[in-house]
Amino acid sequence: MKIVAILKAKPGSSPIEPTKIVMDEEIPDMTLTEAREFYIEQGQELADVLCQTLPGGTLDQLICELMTRKASLFRVPMFDKKEE
């Protein structure tokens, strides 16, 4: 089992609860509709816990890193290259 230790934020007006994210089961077979709902719920749950627990700088860098790794998904041609 791979373990990654990340520091949590310092408490502000309320304490920051220690959090452990466990990924030890595989995704079950499901229909496309079920998969859509599953991924929405999983993504929201993970985003909630990360936003509530990580220091702002770590969260900002994580978002930058994820966007950089997926930047190719957002590339679209600006103009059609038509042969004359």
C-alpha positions in Angstrom: 0.0 0.0 0.0 1.3 3.4 -1.0 1.2 6.0 1.7 1.5 9.8 1.0 1.7 12.1 4.0 0.5 15.7 3.4 0.4 18.5 6.0 -3.0 19.9 7.0 -3.8 23.5 7.4 -3.3 25.4 10.6 -6.6 25.9 12.5 -8.3 29.2 12.1 -11.5 29.9 13.9 -12.3 26.2 14.0 -10.1 23.2 14.3 -9.0 21.2 11.2 -9.9 17.5 11.6 -7.2 15.1 10.6 -8.3 13.2 7.5 -7.3 10.0 5.9 -8.2 9.3 2.3 -8.4 5.6 1.5 -8.5 4.2 -2.0 -8.4 0.4 -1.6 -11.4 -0.8 -3.7 -11.8 -0.9 -7.4 -14.6 0.8 -9.2 -17.5 -1.6 -9.7 -19.2 -2.3 -13.1 -22.1 0.1 -13.7 -24.2 1.7 -16.4 -23.3 5.1 -17.9 -26.0 6.8 -15.8 -24.8 5.1 -12.6 -21.2 6.0 -13.5 -22.0 9.7 -14.0 -23.7 9.9 -10.6 -20.9 7.9 -9.0 -18.1 10.2 -10.4 -20.0 13.3 -9.5 -20.4 12.1 -5.9 -16.8 10.9 -5.6 -15.4 14.2 -7.0 -17.6 16.3 -4.8 -16.6 14.3 -1.7 -12.9 14.5 -2.5 -13.1 18.2 -3.3 -15.0 18.9 0.0 -12.4 17.2 2.2 -9.4 18.7 0.3 -10.8 22.2 0.5 -11.6 21.8 4.2 -8.2 20.3 5.1 -5.4 21.4 2.9 -3.5 24.7 3.4 -4.5 27.2 0.8 -1.1 27.1 -0.9 -1.1 23.4 -1.2 -4.7 23.4 -2.6 -3.7 26.1 -5.1 -0.7 24.1 -6.3 -2.7 20.9 -6.6 -5.3 22.7 -8.8 -2.5 24.1 -11.0 -0.9 20.7 -11.2 -4.1 18.9 -12.2 -5.0 21.6 -14.8 -1.5 21.4 -16.3 -1.7 17.6 -16.6 -5.1 17.8 -18.3 -4.4 20.9 -20.4 -4.4 18.9 -23.6 -8.1 18.2 -23.1 -8.8 22.0 -23.4 -6.9 22.6 -26.6 -9.0 23.4 -29.5 -8.0 24.9 -32.9 -8.6 28.6 -33.2 -9.0 28.5 -36.9 -9.7 25.8 -39.6 -6.7 25.4 -41.8 -8.3 25.2 -45.2 -6.3 24.5 -48.3 -6.6 27.2 -50.9 
